Amino acid sequence: GFLHYTVTDCEFNSSKLNDIEYTQSYYYNKLEIVRFSSSVGKFVGYTEFGIKNAESWNNGQEVITRRGGKERVCFHNVEVDVEAALTKS
């Protein structure tokens, strides 16, 4: 069979919210085909299929939805993680 999965990630190394990078990567058979990165602000394709999807998604509603992902997904979780780390140190 074939395996398709998505990985969403918030990367940060400080408590400053502007330093957070939100990424969402799409994989097919362990190969990354397309990725959205908040630092780039759009989808980037890594395979022929991924490039076609990235072009389509960057011209549609998908890119607008992903641009809000940093605030929707990362900010809340970073505040929780930083608070938990500070109380244990």
Salt bridges, closest charged atoms under 4 A:
GLU32 OE2 - ARG35 NE 2.82
GLU48 OE2 - LYS52 NZ 3.78
